[in-house]
C-alpha cells in the first residue's frame, strides 16, 4: 500500500483534481476543447521545466532560466525587424548557449555553488533586459510567420503542444536511453564515483547548463511569438512554476528522484490545477493560496508515504 | 635547495591568496567606498550620507540575519519576502483600528507562527525546505493580495503619526532603524557563536549525521531557525510600514533575492563557505554602498542589477579560488 501511495501519490491527487473539476463543471472542464487548452497553457512551462530537470538530475540549480527566457524574448523581438526570422532565432539560441557556458564555467570549473552563480546571472540578465528595453515592450514589425510559430494549429492542436511533446520525447529518450543520460545520473548521484569511472563531471555539467539555458531561451522565443511582442517581465512567473513542476515530478514514480516523465506529470498537475481554478471562477488570490497548499500537501503526502 | 625555494614561493602565493580570498569582499567594499568618494567627494563621504546608507540597509540587514540562521543549517527560506509583505500589509491593516502596542506584537506572533508552520512541515513531514517555503510563499502572496483587495491594494490611511516616528525618528542623529538592525545583528551574532544552541545549529549544517549521533535535537533547532527567520521577516514588514507609511502586496518581494545575495556575499567573507552574521553585515553593506553610490552618480537601476550580479560572482570566485588552491595542494600531497 505505502509504496504504491509514494509512487502514485501525485498521480492520484492529479486524478482527484481532475474528477473534482469535472464534477463541478461537467459541461466545460472535461471537454476536448478544454483539454487542448490545458496542454496549450502548459506547453511553455513544459519546455522550460525539461531543461531544469536535466540540471536538477545533475545536482545543479538553475535560477537563471526565467531571466534567460525573458531576455531571449526581448532580444528576438528586437532582432526580428532587422534580420531573417530563422537567423534571429538561431542567434538568440546561440546567445543562450553562451549563458549556459558561463553558468557551467563558474559552477563546474571554478566550483562555486550553482545557486549563487545562477542567482547572480539572473540578476545581471534582469538588469540587461531592463536596460535593453528601457522597461517597454517591443512589438513593432513582428512578422506574422513568427507569431504563427506559436499561434498556429495543426489538426486543431496548437503547434506549441507538439513542440512540448517533441522535446519531452527527445529528452526522455536521451536521459533514459543514451550514454549521455547515464552519465547525467551518474554525476548527479555520486560525482566522485563517476570521476573514477572515467566520466567527466565538468563536461557533463557544462552540457547540462547549456541544455537548461537553450530550452529556457526557446521558451522565451515562443512566448514572444505567442504575445507577438518582447516584454521585459514576460518570463518571470516561469521560475517558481518550473521548480514546482520538477519537484512534483520527483515525488512521482521514483520517490525523490528527478526524471523527465515525472516532470511531465508535474507540469500537467500545475496545468490542471490552474485551469480548473480559473474555470471555477475562483479569485486569483485564492488561486495562489490553493496552489501553494496543494503543492506542499502533495509532496508531503508522497514523502510521508515513503518514510512510513 | 630547489625544494626549499619552491616551498617559499608556495608560501608567498598562499599568503596572497589567503588575503585575497578571505578579505576579498571587504577589499571590494573599501574599493567601492574609495571610488564613490573620488567621484562624489562632496556628497558621498559625509557623515550624513554614511548614516543614510546605514538607514537604507537596515531592513535588508534585519531579514538577511534571519535568512543566515536558516542557511547555517543548510535550509532555504524562500518565504521571507512574502512574510515581510504579509507583515507590512497586516500592520497597515490593523493600525487604523488598533493601538500599535497591540497591533505590532500580534503581527509578529502571526509571522513567527508562519515560521513555525514552515519548520514543522520541513522537520516533521520531511518536505525539502525549498519546496515547503516555495509553497508558503505562494500561499502568503495570495493572502496579501486578498487582504488588500478591498482597498485598491494599497493600504495607507489611518496609520498613526506616532507609529511613523519609529521609521523616521533619530537618536543622536542616528535613525532608530539603524539601532534595530544593530540590535538584531549583535543578538544573533552572540546567539550563533556564543551559545550552545547556536553552535549546535552550525553542527546541524556541517554534518547532520554526526549531529544526530551527538544527541542534538535537529528537528527542534530547525523549527527554531524558521521561527526566527519568520519573526525577523515580519519585523522587516512592520518597520517597512513605519518607514513608508503604506503597504501594498508586492512591498517585500525584493527582499528575497537581495537577502540571498547579501548572505552569500557574507559566506564569501572571512570564514569562507560558512554563513555567519558578520559576513552578512558585510554583504548588506556592499549592497547598500552600491545602491547609494550609484544613485548619487545617477546610474540607472538596471546597471545596478548588473553590477550586483557581477560583484557576487567576483566575490565568490575569489573566495572559491582560495579554497580551490588548498584543495589542489592537498591532492598533490596525496
Contacts between the chains, C-beta under 8 A, distances in Angstrom:
chain1	res1	chain2	res2	distance
A	106	B	313	6.2
A	106	B	317	6.6
A	110	B	317	5.5
A	110	B	320	5.6
A	110	B	321	7.2
A	110	B	324	7.5
A	111	B	320	5.3
A	111	B	323	7.6
A	111	B	324	5.7
A	112	B	313	7.4
A	112	B	316	4.8
A	112	B	317	6.3
A	112	B	320	5.0
A	113	B	264	8.0
A	113	B	316	7.8
A	115	B	264	7.9
A	116	B	264	4.8
A	116	B	312	6.5
A	116	B	313	7.8
A	116	B	316	5.4
A	117	B	313	6.5
A	117	B	316	7.7
A	119	B	257	6.9
A	119	B	260	6.1
A	119	B	261	6.7
A	119	B	264	7.3
A	119	B	309	8.0
A	119	B	312	7.1
A	120	B	261	7.6
A	120	B	308	7.7
A	120	B	309	4.0
A	120	B	310	7.4
A	120	B	312	4.1
A	120	B	313	4.6
A	120	B	316	8.0
A	121	B	309	6.4
A	121	B	313	7.7
A	122	B	257	7.9
A	122	B	309	7.5
A	123	B	257	6.9
A	123	B	261	7.1
A	123	B	305	5.2
A	123	B	306	7.7
A	123	B	308	5.4
A	123	B	309	3.8
A	123	B	312	7.4
A	124	B	305	6.6
A	124	B	306	4.9
A	124	B	308	7.9
A	124	B	309	3.4
A	124	B	310	6.5
A	126	B	302	7.7
A	126	B	305	5.4
A	127	B	301	7.8
A	127	B	302	4.2
A	127	B	303	6.4
A	127	B	304	7.1
A	127	B	305	3.0
A	127	B	306	4.0
A	127	B	307	8.0
A	127	B	308	7.8
A	127	B	309	7.1
A	128	B	302	7.3
A	128	B	306	6.3
A	129	B	302	7.8
A	130	B	301	7.1
A	130	B	302	3.7
A	130	B	305	7.1
A	131	B	300	7.2
A	131	B	302	4.2
A	131	B	303	6.7
A	131	B	306	7.6
A	240	B	134	6.1
A	240	B	137	7.8
A	240	B	138	7.3
A	243	B	130	7.4
A	243	B	131	8.0
A	243	B	134	6.4
A	244	B	131	7.6
A	244	B	134	6.5
A	247	B	128	7.4
A	247	B	130	7.4
A	247	B	131	5.0
A	283	B	146	7.4
A	283	B	149	7.6
A	284	B	142	7.8
A	284	B	145	7.1
A	285	B	142	4.4
A	285	B	143	7.1
A	285	B	144	7.9
A	285	B	145	3.7
A	285	B	146	4.0
A	285	B	149	6.4
A	286	B	142	6.4
A	286	B	146	6.8
A	287	B	142	6.8
A	288	B	138	5.3
A	288	B	139	6.6
A	288	B	141	5.3
A	288	B	142	2.6
A	288	B	143	7.7
A	288	B	145	6.9
A	289	B	138	7.7
A	289	B	139	5.0
A	289	B	142	4.0
A	289	B	143	6.2
A	289	B	146	7.5
A	290	B	142	7.9
A	291	B	138	5.5
A	291	B	142	7.8
A	292	B	134	7.9
A	292	B	135	4.3
A	292	B	136	6.4
A	292	B	137	7.2
A	292	B	138	3.4
A	292	B	139	3.5
A	292	B	140	7.8
A	292	B	142	7.0
A	293	B	135	7.1
A	293	B	139	6.0
A	295	B	131	7.1
A	295	B	134	7.3
A	295	B	135	4.6
A	295	B	138	7.0
A	296	B	121	6.2
A	296	B	127	6.3
A	296	B	131	6.9
A	296	B	132	5.8
A	296	B	135	3.7
A	296	B	136	7.3
A	299	B	127	5.3
A	299	B	128	7.9
A	299	B	131	5.4
A	299	B	132	8.0
A	299	B	135	8.0
A	300	B	121	6.6
A	300	B	125	4.4
A	300	B	126	7.7
A	300	B	127	5.1
A	303	B	125	6.2
A	303	B	126	4.8
A	303	B	127	5.8
A	304	B	125	6.1
A	304	B	126	7.1
A	307	B	126	6.0
